[in-house]
């Protein structure tokens, strides 16, 4: 049986496709019907049947009476590109999935309406929310450090630092994601820049022989990893917990590196000029509530920002928190992406 939320999403797909970034398009309704629905631009893993989107949709609609509609734009960078394309003709109310490596671009383009959800300053730790913005242009809803997930049953040793990844023992054994389309891909660029500074391009030259593929998305890259195509994949410290929770598989671990880890904080915001501002505010309030946040650990496989959510046992076993967090400025990260991709050609 098709769940109602799934049917709604399929209906949107059938309404037509844009020629831009593969986003599904839904024609906006005229008032007063439009005032009853909240349209959210999001990314594929969030809105998928195994992601948090469907459950949050069901809970939000029951709590508020609004009709929540997701528009899947593929990867996180495509979500931002869609909003920028429609800057002068805003169709959605919420943009969801912008992280700390692309938030600055969204804020500088003046597409966001600052809004502090109810009790947000009491719920979300200051060091987490300041990763995205200082004026509540974006509100965090989850976070996790980047890490390499390692298959302990493979025939290669587990790496202990970023430098280890350049060893010949890992030739064609590492799966990465394209930083032009994937937020984990861009996050890894940030991680290497933070660790190597002006020597970062030398690091990528040394790493090149060991990269099996630069997947277009996290879903594609992690899917290859699960099929056994390579023993190492860039992901999150929380990812290994999913294998324990659903498959009782303990061979995958998140490797903690001596040189520290970069962190990803994901946020949502109200689009300036949104057709349904009140509905958008209601969604933002709900997104950080305990009710919504409780869906994050076992669907999004990230840490919830609401500390009142109890983490599952799988997190306690296999979702380590790095002792050291490192980061590089987002604008400097963006500047070296093209240079890195030229190295990898």
N, C-alpha and C positions, 0 to 999 in steps of 0.2 A: 504493500500500500504506500502511495506517495503521501508524505506528510504535507500539511497545509503550507508550511513555510517553504518546503522544497517546490511545491506546485507554484507558489507565488513567484519564486525565483526563476523557474522554467518559463513562466508566462512572460517575464520581463525579457528573457532571451529571445522569445518568439516575436516580440514586438519590433525587433530589428537590431542591427549591429552598426556601430559607428565605424568609420574607416580609420579611426585613431586608436592606436595601442590595444586594439582588441577588446575595448570596453563594451559591455552590453548596454544598450540604451533603452531608457524608458521615457516615453513622452509625458511631460508634466501635465497634470490635470489642472483645469481652471478652477478658481475659487467657486464655491466654498469647499469642494472636495479636496483640493490641494492642502487646505488647512488641516485636514484630518490625517495626512500622511507625512512621514518624515523620511526623506531620501538620503541614504548614506553611501558615499563613494568609498569602497573598500577593496581589499585584495583577496586573491583566491583562497588561501588557506584559512582566512578568517571566516569567509562565508560558506565554505564547503560543508558538507553534511557532517564531517567529523570535527569541524572547527567550532568556536564559541558562538558564531553568528546566529544560527538557528535557535539555540536555547535562549540567548539574550533577546532575540526578537520575540519569542513567545512570552517571556517574562515581562518585557517592556510593554507589550501590547496589553497584557492582562492588568498591569499596574496603572497604565495611563489612558488607555482607550485609543491611542494613536495607532495608525497602520504603519509599521516600519518596513521600508523597502530598501534592500541592498542593491547596489550596482557594482558588479565585479569588474575591476579594471586590471586584473592580472596581478603584477607585482607592485610593491609599494611605490616605486618611482613612477610607475604609470598612473597611479592614483593622483599624484601631484601634477603630472603633466596634463591630465584630463581637466583638473580644476583650473590650471593656468590657461588652458585653451578656451575655457568658458568664462574667463574672468569678467568679461563685459556682458555676459548673458548667463548668469548663474542658474543652474538647473537643480543642483542638490542643496541640501541643508547642512550636511556634516561631511567632513573629510576625515577618514580614519585610517591610520597606518603609517603616518609620518613619523620617522624616528629622528634621533638627535644628529644624524649626519645629513639630513635634508630639511630639517625644520627651519634652519636659518634662511634657506632659499624661499620657503613658503612665506615666512614673516616679511622678508624684504620685498616680496612682490605684492604685499598689501592685500592679500586675498582672505585674511582671517579676521573675524570679529572677536576681540578679547572677551572672555566670559569665565568667571570663576564659579564652578559648580558648588552647590551647597555643601558646606563643611569641607571643601577640598583641601584647604590649608591645614586642617586638623587630621585629615585622613592620609594625605600623601606627604612623604618625607621631603624636606626641603631640598636635599641633595639630589633627589630623583626628579622633582618637578623642574629644578633649575637647569637640568640637562636639555630641556626643550625650550622654555621661554621664561622670562621674568614677569610678564604681564598677563599670563593665562591666555595667550593666543592659542596655545595648545595645552591640553591636559593629559598627563600620562595615564595609561590604563594597564600597562604591563612593562616588565623589563627582564633582561637576563644578560649575562656576559657571553661574549662569543668564545667558543672553544672548539677544538677538534675532537670529534667523536672517533674513537679508535676501536677496531675489532681485535680483541685480545686473542682470538683464535687464528689470527693471520700469521704469516711467516716472516713478519718484520717486527722489530722492537718498537715499543711505544716511544714517541718523541718526548723530550723534556723541556724543550724551548723552541722558539721560532727558528733559531739557527739550525737545529737538528733537521728541520724539514727540507733543508737544502742538501742533505747527505745523499749520495748515490744509491743508498739502500732503499730510498723511496721513489725511485724512478718510475714515473707513470702510476703512482699509487695514491695520489692526492686529488680529491674532487673539490673544486672551488666553484663560485658563482660569479657571473658577469657583473661587475660593479656598475655598469651602465643601466642595468635593468633590475638588479636584485639588491635589496637592502643588506642582507648578509654579505653579499659580494663587496659592497661599498664599505661595510663595517670592517671587513678583513683588510682592505686598503688602509683604513684609518688606523687599525691595529699595527700594521707594519710601519706606517709613517711615524706613529708614536714611539715605536721601538727603535727605529733606525734613522729617523731624521733625514738629513741631506744625503744619506747613503741608501735610502730606500730603493732607488731604482737598481742599484747594484744587487740588493737583496732579491728583487724580482727576477733579475737576469740569472741569478744562481738557482732560484726556485723553478724556473721555467721547465727544465727537463723532467721535473717530478710531477707536473700537473697533468693528470689524465684528461681533464676537460674543464672548461669554464661553462657550466650549465647556465641557461637563461634565467632560471628561477631556483629558489630553495627546494620547492617540491620536486622538480626534475632532478636536481643534484642529489638530494637525500634519497630519492627513489633509486637512483643508480647505486648508491652506497648500500642500501638494504638488499639489493640484488647481488651484492658481492663483487661489484665491478672494481672496487678499490677499498683498502682497509682504513682510509682516513678521509673525513669530509668535514668541511667547515660548517659549524652549526652553533649550538648553544650549550651551556653547562647543564641545562635542564632537559636536553633531548634524550639522554640515555634512560631517564626515568620512564619514558613512554614505552620502551621495550619491556621493562619490568612489569609495568602496570597492565599492559594489554596482552603480552605474549609470554610473560614469565621468562624472558630471555635476559641473561645477566652478562653476556659476553661483550657488550658495548659499554664503554666508559668515556666520560668527558675527561680529557687529559689536562691537568693544571700545569701551566708553564711557569718557569722560574722568573721570566721577564714580565709577568703580569698579563692582564687581559683587558681588552676594550669592552665596553658595555653598550648594549642597545636599549634605549628607552623608547617605547612606542606611544604615540599620543593621538588624540582626536581633537578637532576644533570645528567651530561654526564658521561656515563660509560667509564672508561679507556679501550682503545682498541676497541671502538665502530666502526663498519664498515663504518658509515657515519657521520664523525665528523662535516662536514660543515652543513649538514642537522640538526644535533643535536644542533648546535649553533643557527641556524635560529629558531628552536623551542623554545629554551630558551629565545631568544630575544622577541619572540612573546608572550610567556606565561605571561610576566609581563606587556605587553602593555595594554592600556586602552580597546582596542577592545576585547582582551581575558579576561581580568579581569572583564569586565562588565557582563560576564556570571556567575561569581562565586556566587553572593548573592542569586539568585533565583534558582540555581541548586545544588550547593555545600552546601549551607546554612552555609557558613563561611564568615568571613570578608575578602575582597580583600586586597592585600598589596599595590595596587596602589591607592593613595588618590584621584585621579581624578575621581574615580567611584562614582556616586551618589547612596546612599543606598535607598532602597524602604521604603515606609511608615511603612510596617510591622516590619522592623528592629527598626525603631524609637519607635514603640509601645512595642515590645516584645523581643528585643535583648539587654538586659542591659549589661553594661561594669562594671565588679567588681572593687571596689575601691582598693582592695589589691590582688596582684599576689604573689603566693608562689610556690616554686619548690624545688626539691631535686636533687642531682646529678644522672644522668642517669645510671651510673655504679652501684651505690648503689641501685637504683630501681630494676635493673635487678637481683641483687643478692638475693633479698627477694621474688621474684616471686614464686620460687619452695616451699619456706617455707609457703607462704600464701596458695598455692594450697593444701599442705598437711593438713593445718588447715581445709580446706573446704571439705576434702574427707569424 
